[in-house]
Amino acid sequence: MDSSVIHTLAGDAGSDDPILALKAIAKLHKELDRVEAIAVRRARNANASWQFIALALGRSKQAVHKKYGRS
């Protein structure tokens, strides 16, 4: 994961230019989704349960399994 990308996008999300901020937020959503998927895959490879992953993400077990269960 390249945390500098997330850091840059987070900075741009606070821009005074609302269009630049919205574009940065959209890109930030995509990047965070990508990073989250990688972390979930790593957790599953380390034998973490869906319940434990859901707890860490603050979501229901069903929601997490539905999103990542086939990953």
C-alpha positions in Angstrom: 0.0 0.0 0.0 1.3 3.4 -0.9 0.2 5.6 2.0 1.5 8.7 0.3 -1.3 8.4 -2.2 -3.9 8.3 0.5 -2.2 11.2 2.3 -2.2 13.3 -0.8 -5.8 12.6 -1.6 -6.9 13.3 1.9 -5.1 16.7 1.7 -6.8 17.4 -1.6 -10.2 16.5 -0.1 -9.8 19.6 2.1 -9.2 21.9 -0.9 -11.0 25.2 -1.1 -12.0 24.2 -4.6 -15.1 22.1 -4.2 -14.7 20.3 -7.5 -11.1 19.4 -6.7 -12.2 18.2 -3.2 -15.0 16.0 -4.7 -12.6 14.5 -7.2 -10.1 13.7 -4.5 -12.8 12.2 -2.3 -14.0 9.9 -5.1 -10.4 8.7 -5.7 -9.9 8.3 -2.0 -13.0 6.1 -1.8 -11.6 3.9 -4.6 -8.2 3.7 -3.0 -9.5 2.9 0.5 -11.8 0.2 -1.0 -8.7 -1.4 -2.7 -6.7 -1.2 0.5 -9.6 -2.7 2.5 -9.9 -5.6 0.1 -6.2 -6.4 0.4 -6.5 -6.3 4.2 -9.5 -8.5 4.3 -7.7 -11.0 2.0 -4.7 -11.0 4.3 -6.8 -11.5 7.3 -8.6 -14.4 5.7 -5.3 -15.9 4.7 -4.2 -15.6 8.3 -7.3 -17.6 9.3 -9.3 -14.7 10.8 -13.0 -15.4 11.0 -15.6 -13.3 9.1 -16.9 -12.3 12.5 -13.6 -11.0 13.6 -13.0 -9.1 10.3 -16.5 -7.6 10.6 -15.9 -6.5 14.1 -12.6 -4.8 13.0 -14.4 -3.0 10.2 -17.5 -2.0 12.3 -19.9 -3.9 10.0 -22.1 -6.9 10.2 -20.6 -10.3 9.4 -23.2 -10.8 6.6 -22.2 -7.5 5.0 -18.5 -8.3 5.0 -19.0 -11.8 3.8 -21.3 -10.6 1.0 -18.8 -8.1 -0.2 -15.6 -10.2 0.2 -16.8 -13.8 0.5 -15.8 -14.7 -3.1 -12.5 -12.7 -3.0 
